[in-house]
């Protein structure tokens, strides 16, 4: 279940829509306003998603692409290996990592209870306001609350998520550790190719 919530948390962080407003949405607002919309979509489209896994992955990816800064996250995951990587390689790695996560976990979120709720606990500015950490609890019927923190940064005047921390487990740190080990033995291009082909599986987030 934690793995499903891990991907669900990523979706929530990116599940916003573009609207004609004077001020960009604040991080807590992004999470709060879109939680119900995502759950409602998962609930109403449950059978369609089960029948068409491609439709499910397309939906999930569209939500991630809205405000998840996948390229910046990929740079953080690659860490020192990003210093010698081209932008094209970083983009390819970000795409391959996202697809690998979706292939492994996306189906699990279909079973999430539509009564799941997200409670905002706090919003804490970091680095003189350049970053924002939003602490939340995902409230599940019949289960203990799951602590989820979102790390945001501004890009082009919009708050973008670059890391999600579920029960103290960081998306960035989890995959940084895995890929650092791989990249000590293989080139970045080799790792990207193996991610795309499924020869490399991302580790569990729990």
N, C-alpha and C positions, 0 to 999 in steps of 0.2 A: 504493500500500500504506500509506503514512503516513496518508492520509486515513481509511482503514479502521481503522487502529490508534488514530487520534485519537478516533473514536466508540467504539471498543472500550474505550479507557481511560475514557471517560465512563461507559460501562456498568458497568465494574468498580467505579468509585468509588461507584456507586449500587446495586450488586447485593448487597444484604444482606437478611436476613429478620428478622422480629420474633420474638424468643424470650424465654422467661421466665428471664432471668438477673438476678442481683443488681446487677451492674455493667455499664454501657454498654460496648460493644465499643470497643477502641482503634482508631485509624485504620489502623495497619498490619495489625491483625487482620482488620478489615473487608475490606481488599484481599486478604490472603492466603487467608482462608477461602472467599471467594466466587469467586475466579478460576476454579477448577476447575469449580464448579457452572455458571457461565455458559458456559464452553467445552463442557462436557458437553451442556448444553441446545442450544447452537448445533449441535453435532455430531449429536445424536440426532434433532433436529427439523429438520435441514437441508432435507430434501425437502418437508416440510410448510410450512416458511417460504418456500421457493421457489415453491410452489404457491399460497400465500396471503400476499401482501405485507402485508395488513392485520394478520394474525396476528403477523408478524414485528415490525411497528411497535408493536403493542400490547404485545408482550413487552419490547421494548427500552425503551419508555416506562415500563412498570411498574418496571423496574429503576432507571431514572433517578429516578423519583419516590420511591424508598425513602429515599435519603440525599443526593441531589444537591439542594442548596439553590438551586433554579432562580430563585427570586424575588430572593434576595440577589445571585446572579450577574447577573441582569438589571439590577439597580440599578447594579452595577459597570460593566456594559457601557454602560448609558445615561449613566453618570458625571454631569456637570453637568445633563444633560437630565432626570435623575430628580428633581431638586429641585422642579420645577414639575409633575411628573406625579402623578396620583392613584394610589392603590394599585391600583385597578381597571385603570388603564392599564399599570402595571408588570406585573401579573398577565397581562394580555392579551399584552403584549410577550414575556414569558417563555414563554408557551404557543406563540405564533406562531414564535418563534425555535427552540424545541425541535422543533416539527413540521417546520420548514423544514430543519433539520439531518437529521432522520430521513428525510425525503423524498429528500434528496440522497445520504446516505451509508449508510443502514441496510443496504441490499442487499449492500454490499461486505463487511460483516463475516461473511456466510454462508460466504465462501471462506477465512476464517482457519483455519490449521492447528490441529487440536485439541491438538497437542503444544506449542503456544505456552504459555510459562510466565511468571510474574511473580516476579522476585527482589527482595525488599526490601533496599535498600542502607542506609537510615538514616531515623530519625524525629527531626525537629528542632523543638522548641518555639519559637514566636515570640510576641512581645508578652506576655512573662511567662506563657506557657502558654495564652493565649487562643486561639492558632492553632497548627496543627501542619502541618509540611511533611514529607511522606513521599516520599523519593526511591526510585525503582524502575528496574529494567530489564525490558522485555518481551523475553523470549528466544525467538527464532524459529529453527526448523530451517533451516539453510542460509543464514541471514542474520545481519547484525550486530545486536547488542542495540540496542533503542530506548529511550532515556532518557525516562522519564515521571515527573514530580513531581505529587503531589496536594496541594492546599491545603485544609485542614479548619478549621472553626470549630465551636464548640459552640452548639447551639440547643435549648432545652428539655431540657438534659442529655444530648443526643445529638450525636455528632460528625457534621458534615455537610460534604460537599465543596462548595466554591464556585468552584474553578478547577483546571484540569488543564493541565499544561505538557508538551508533547510535543516532544522535541528542541529545547528552548529556546523553543518557540512557545506562548504563553499563549492559552487559550480566551478569557479575558476581554479581553485586550489586542487580539487579532485582530479581535474583533467590535466592540470599543469604537471602534477606528479607522474601521471601515467605517460604523458607524451614526452616528458623530459627523458625518461628511461628509454623510450623507443628511439628518440632522436639522437641519443648518444651512439646508437648502433646503425641507424639508417638515415638517409637523406630526407629532407622535408618532402620532396617530390615522391619518394617511395612511400612515405607514410600516408600522404594524401591519396595516392593511388590505391593503397591497401584499405584505407577507410572507405573509399568509394566502392570497392569491390566486396566489402564485407569481411576481408581477411583480418582486419583489426576491429575488435568490438570494444566500445567504450565501457568502462567499468561501471558497476553499480554505484549509485549515489548514496547508498546506505551502507 
